[in-house]
């Protein structure tokens, strides 16, 4: 069901579901944020509130990212005015601004992400840096260490692993960097940047078991890495098919399915389990090689067809 925007705009730029899926936050092109209840249909709660300050040059500032805390009581917003805002949404009909931080004047905050324990917030910005905040008291965010550096262009996307020990940061420099944030005040870079994409790494998501990392890229692809050992990641797959930029990726609850939303107006689903992929290939490959065919085409090797006979 389409989510209508505020009266002044229909440009929805950011969406997030609270845990349980009963509450939705939307960020808009003219700097507004709106909360919705999903039970009984999409029902607006209260009036839209300004989540990004007006700008005299453009008139409005885009809300780039919205994210709920794990317990669903706090909403973080990031905008093109360079701010991170934290809101109390315990009463969704009346969100209350708790804090506004702008440590990167003149930059855009492209992504905000909560750690699984809800005590740390990551904010990726167009000044090529990602900042970590201690939000144990969300009304008084405290910066943790120095901003994370490394990308040679915009830090666009960020995601915490399910155990909260690893932070992935995607950049306009076409890389993903992994950080050990088990001690958030002293993050440590893990290995070399993940490379291969030919576009901006616009979205990142960890599987529920933390062993896989998915990325949506503006070169019309999605990427999948094995990060079971985040210090030694390896490429699992480059997923093609979309005819437009892939702006969003997400894993299903079991971590088996990866969804990718593209500028071509589609959402594609991939089964990330190798066994399932092999079964699909075998099911569509026709008759398996017989022993006689194997002996004729692959002489001298034991009979071991890749697809078992039924």
Buried (B, 14 or more C-beta within 10 A) or exposed (E): EEEEBBEEBEBBBBBBBBEEEEBBBBBBBBBBBBBBBBEEEBEBBEEBBBBBBEBEEEEBBBBBBBBBBBEBBBBBBBBBBBBBBBBBBEEBEEBEBBBBBBBBEEBBBBBBBBBBEBBBBBBBBBBBBBBBBBBEEBEEBEEBBEBBEBBEEBBBBBBBBBEBBBBBBBBBBBBBBBBBBEEBEEBEBBEEBBEBBEBBBBBBBBBEEBBBBBBBBBBBBBBBBBBEEBEEBEEBBBBEBBEEBBBBBBBBEEBBBBBBBBEEEEEBEBBBEEEEEEEEEBEEEEEBBEEEEBEEEEEEEEEEBEBEEE
